[in-house]
């Protein structure tokens, strides 16, 4: 999946990241090997890809993929949870080594980070309550849309808020909050990656449905593993581990466990 602010905030963030990008020190692989661990960042609030279970463990598809990559590199995986809207800034500040957090590969992000992968493909979906009167995008005129702060879906929603009428936009920390807000009626629709919502519906029985949006931008996107720029050796080592997992059945096993389908 999964994951740009608006107005001056967006401009400030992008300017800050662009300034910070050259500060990344290469090559990271030697330092990571010396430390003996791979520090892997994710939000921890994006089930089934990454979330905190009842034993306070970070689990899910992303967590399993990240741990498996680290182990194949003979490194100890260390999962770090952090707010999504500052996750790239944290990477550039050397707070962790990589982001395995369902991050969409975009041209803007490619200006400041490199990507391993893609390690899965997803699509943007617009969901409403099952009994909602909303049947099409045009029916969202005057409605309130929920999105996760910092995701590409927020950027898309703000750019398209006038194309199908006047939308109100509210931002939240992640999918659990979005589902609660939709089911309670505090938002009329949510814009999210379609895979985790379908899994959530299957597991919880939530009464929501996806609008038919055949022409929606972002309907098929590539999800990558972010690392700091200037690290070809680290990128090659992580890509090799990922390729081996895809070839020997490990990837499919992880994907089936958490998502119920092979999503590469």
DRENKOLZA-156442 format. One record per residue (C-alpha): x, y, z. Coordinates in Angstrom, 1 decimal. Example, Ala and Ser with C-alpha at 12.3 -4.5 7.8 and 13.67 -1.06 7.14 Angstrom:
2
[[12.3; -4.5; 7.8]]
[[13.7; -1.1; 7.1]]
% end
This chain:
264
[[0.0; 0.0; 0.0]]
[[0.4; 1.9; 1.9]]
[[0.8; 7.0; 2.4]]
[[1.5; 14.5; 1.5]]
[[0.2; 17.4; 3.2]]
[[-1.7; 20.3; 1.6]]
[[-0.9; 24.0; 1.2]]
[[1.9; 25.5; 3.0]]
[[2.4; 22.4; 5.2]]
[[3.1; 20.3; 2.1]]
[[5.5; 22.9; 0.7]]
[[7.3; 23.1; 4.0]]
[[7.6; 19.3; 4.3]]
[[8.8; 18.8; 0.7]]
[[11.3; 21.6; 1.1]]
[[12.5; 20.2; 4.3]]
[[12.9; 16.7; 2.9]]
[[14.7; 18.1; -0.2]]
[[17.1; 19.9; 2.1]]
[[17.6; 16.9; 4.3]]
[[18.2; 14.4; 1.5]]
[[21.8; 15.2; 0.7]]
[[22.6; 14.9; 4.4]]
[[22.2; 11.1; 4.3]]
[[25.5; 9.4; 4.6]]
[[26.4; 6.5; 2.3]]
[[27.1; 3.6; 2.4]]
[[24.7; 2.4; 5.2]]
[[25.2; -1.3; 4.7]]
[[28.6; -1.5; 6.4]]
[[27.2; 0.4; 9.4]]
[[24.1; -1.8; 9.6]]
[[26.2; -5.0; 9.5]]
[[28.5; -3.6; 12.2]]
[[25.5; -2.9; 14.4]]
[[24.1; -6.4; 13.6]]
[[20.5; -5.1; 13.3]]
[[18.2; -3.7; 10.7]]
[[15.9; -1.0; 12.1]]
[[12.6; -1.1; 10.3]]
[[10.0; 1.6; 10.5]]
[[6.2; 1.4; 10.0]]
[[3.2; 3.2; 11.6]]
[[1.9; 0.2; 13.5]]
[[-1.6; 1.4; 12.7]]
[[-2.4; -0.2; 9.3]]
[[-3.8; -3.7; 9.7]]
[[-3.3; -6.3; 8.3]]
[[0.0; -4.9; 7.0]]
[[1.3; -3.6; 10.3]]
[[-0.4; -3.3; 13.7]]
[[0.1; -3.9; 17.4]]
[[-1.5; -7.1; 18.7]]
[[-2.9; -7.9; 22.2]]
[[0.6; -8.8; 23.4]]
[[2.0; -5.4; 22.4]]
[[3.9; -6.9; 19.4]]
[[4.1; -5.3; 16.0]]
[[2.8; -7.9; 13.5]]
[[1.3; -8.1; 10.1]]
[[2.4; -8.5; 6.4]]
[[4.9; -5.6; 6.5]]
[[6.4; -6.7; 9.8]]
[[6.8; -10.3; 8.5]]
[[8.4; -9.1; 5.2]]
[[10.7; -6.8; 7.0]]
[[11.8; -9.4; 9.6]]
[[12.3; -12.0; 6.8]]
[[14.5; -9.6; 4.8]]
[[16.6; -8.8; 7.9]]
[[17.1; -12.5; 8.7]]
[[18.2; -13.3; 5.2]]
[[20.8; -10.6; 5.5]]
[[21.9; -12.2; 8.8]]
[[20.7; -9.2; 10.8]]
[[18.4; -8.8; 13.9]]
[[15.2; -7.1; 12.8]]
[[14.2; -4.2; 15.1]]
[[10.7; -2.8; 14.4]]
[[10.2; 0.9; 15.1]]
[[6.7; 2.4; 15.1]]
[[6.3; 6.1; 14.3]]
[[3.6; 8.5; 13.0]]
[[3.2; 8.2; 9.2]]
[[3.2; 11.9; 8.4]]
[[6.9; 12.2; 9.7]]
[[8.2; 8.8; 8.7]]
[[10.4; 9.9; 5.8]]
[[11.8; 12.7; 7.8]]
[[12.8; 10.1; 10.5]]
[[14.5; 8.0; 7.8]]
[[16.5; 10.9; 6.6]]
[[17.4; 11.7; 10.2]]
[[18.9; 8.2; 10.6]]
[[16.3; 7.2; 13.3]]
[[15.9; 3.9; 11.4]]
[[17.4; 2.2; 8.4]]
[[14.4; 1.5; 6.2]]
[[10.6; 1.9; 5.9]]
[[8.6; -1.3; 5.3]]
[[5.3; 0.3; 5.9]]
[[3.1; 0.0; 2.7]]
[[4.5; 3.2; 1.2]]
[[3.4; 4.0; -2.4]]
[[6.2; 4.7; -4.8]]
[[5.7; 8.3; -6.1]]
[[7.9; 10.7; -8.2]]
[[7.9; 13.1; -5.3]]
[[9.2; 10.5; -2.8]]
[[11.8; 9.3; -5.3]]
[[13.3; 12.8; -5.1]]
[[14.3; 12.1; -1.5]]
[[14.5; 8.3; -1.0]]
[[15.2; 5.2; -3.0]]
[[13.0; 2.2; -3.1]]
[[13.5; -1.6; -2.9]]
[[10.8; -3.5; -4.7]]
[[8.0; -3.0; -5.4]]
[[7.0; -5.7; -2.9]]
[[3.3; -5.6; -3.5]]
[[0.7; -3.8; -5.6]]
[[-2.5; -2.2; -4.3]]
[[-5.2; 0.2; -5.4]]
[[-7.1; 3.2; -4.1]]
[[-10.7; 2.6; -3.0]]
[[-13.6; 4.8; -1.9]]
[[-15.8; 3.1; 0.7]]
[[-19.1; 4.0; 2.2]]
[[-21.5; 2.4; 4.6]]
[[-23.5; -0.5; 3.1]]
[[-26.8; 1.4; 3.6]]
[[-25.5; 4.8; 2.4]]
[[-27.4; 6.6; -0.3]]
[[-24.1; 7.4; -2.0]]
[[-23.9; 5.3; -5.2]]
[[-21.3; 7.2; -7.2]]
[[-18.5; 9.8; -6.8]]
[[-20.9; 12.6; -7.8]]
[[-23.1; 11.7; -4.8]]
[[-20.3; 12.7; -2.5]]
[[-21.1; 16.4; -3.2]]
[[-21.4; 18.1; 0.2]]
[[-20.2; 14.9; 2.1]]
[[-17.3; 14.5; 4.5]]
[[-14.4; 12.3; 3.4]]
[[-12.0; 10.6; 5.8]]
[[-8.3; 10.0; 5.0]]
[[-5.1; 9.1; 6.8]]
[[-2.8; 12.0; 7.4]]
[[0.2; 12.0; 5.1]]
[[-1.0; 9.2; 2.8]]
[[-1.1; 9.7; -1.0]]
[[-4.9; 9.3; -0.6]]
[[-5.0; 12.6; 1.3]]
[[-3.2; 14.3; -1.5]]
[[-5.6; 12.8; -4.0]]
[[-8.7; 13.7; -2.0]]
[[-7.6; 17.3; -1.7]]
[[-6.7; 17.6; -5.4]]
[[-10.1; 16.0; -6.4]]
[[-12.3; 17.7; -3.8]]
[[-13.9; 19.9; -6.5]]
[[-14.1; 17.4; -9.3]]
[[-17.2; 15.6; -7.9]]
[[-18.7; 18.4; -5.8]]
[[-17.7; 20.0; -2.6]]
[[-16.0; 17.6; -0.2]]
[[-15.1; 18.2; 3.4]]
[[-11.9; 16.3; 4.4]]
[[-10.9; 15.0; 7.8]]
[[-7.6; 13.4; 8.6]]
[[-6.9; 10.5; 11.0]]
[[-4.0; 8.4; 12.2]]
[[-4.9; 5.1; 10.4]]
[[-7.4; 2.6; 9.2]]
[[-8.9; 1.6; 12.6]]
[[-9.9; 5.2; 13.2]]
[[-11.2; 5.6; 9.7]]
[[-13.4; 2.5; 10.0]]
[[-14.8; 3.7; 13.4]]
[[-15.6; 7.1; 12.0]]
[[-17.3; 5.7; 8.9]]
[[-19.4; 3.2; 10.9]]
[[-20.4; 5.9; 13.4]]
[[-21.5; 8.2; 10.6]]
[[-19.0; 11.0; 11.5]]
[[-17.6; 10.7; 7.9]]
[[-19.6; 9.7; 4.9]]
[[-16.8; 8.0; 3.0]]
[[-13.2; 7.0; 3.4]]
[[-10.4; 6.9; 0.8]]
[[-8.0; 4.1; 1.5]]
[[-6.0; 1.2; 0.1]]
[[-8.6; -1.4; -0.9]]
[[-6.8; -4.5; 0.4]]
[[-6.7; -3.8; 4.1]]
[[-10.4; -2.6; 4.1]]
[[-11.5; -5.9; 2.4]]
[[-9.5; -7.9; 5.0]]
[[-11.1; -5.8; 7.8]]
[[-14.6; -6.4; 6.4]]
[[-13.9; -10.1; 6.2]]
[[-12.7; -10.3; 9.8]]
[[-15.1; -8.0; 11.5]]
[[-18.2; -8.2; 9.3]]
[[-18.3; -4.4; 9.0]]
[[-21.1; -3.3; 6.7]]
[[-19.3; -1.2; 4.2]]
[[-19.1; -1.3; 0.4]]
[[-16.7; 0.0; -2.2]]
[[-17.9; 2.5; -4.8]]
[[-17.4; 1.7; -8.5]]
[[-14.6; 4.0; -9.5]]
[[-13.1; 2.5; -12.7]]
[[-11.3; 5.7; -13.7]]
[[-9.9; 6.6; -10.3]]
[[-6.3; 7.7; -10.3]]
[[-4.2; 5.4; -8.1]]
[[-6.4; 2.4; -8.9]]
[[-3.2; 0.3; -9.2]]
[[-0.1; 1.5; -7.4]]
[[3.3; -0.1; -6.6]]
[[4.3; -0.3; -2.9]]
[[8.0; -0.1; -2.1]]
[[10.6; -0.3; 0.7]]
[[12.2; 3.0; 1.3]]
[[15.9; 3.5; 2.1]]
[[18.1; 6.6; 2.1]]
[[19.6; 7.6; -1.2]]
[[23.2; 6.8; -2.0]]
[[23.1; 3.2; -0.8]]
[[23.4; 0.9; -3.8]]
[[24.9; -1.9; -1.8]]
[[22.1; -1.9; 0.8]]
[[19.5; -1.6; -2.0]]
[[21.0; -4.6; -3.8]]
[[21.3; -6.7; -0.6]]
[[17.7; -6.0; 0.4]]
[[16.4; -6.6; -3.2]]
[[18.3; -9.9; -3.3]]
[[16.6; -11.0; -0.1]]
[[13.2; -10.0; -1.4]]
[[13.7; -11.8; -4.7]]
[[14.7; -15.0; -2.9]]
[[11.6; -14.8; -0.8]]
[[9.4; -14.4; -3.8]]
[[11.2; -17.4; -5.5]]
[[11.1; -19.9; -2.7]]
[[7.6; -19.5; -1.5]]
[[8.3; -17.5; 1.7]]
[[6.6; -14.4; 0.3]]
[[3.5; -16.2; -0.8]]
[[3.2; -17.9; 2.6]]
[[3.4; -14.5; 4.4]]
[[0.9; -12.9; 2.0]]
[[-1.6; -15.7; 2.4]]
[[-1.3; -15.6; 6.2]]
[[-2.0; -11.9; 6.5]]
[[-4.0; -10.9; 3.4]]
[[-5.4; -14.2; 2.1]]
[[-4.0; -13.7; -1.4]]
[[-0.7; -13.4; -3.2]]
[[-0.5; -9.6; -3.7]]
[[3.0; -9.2; -5.4]]
% end
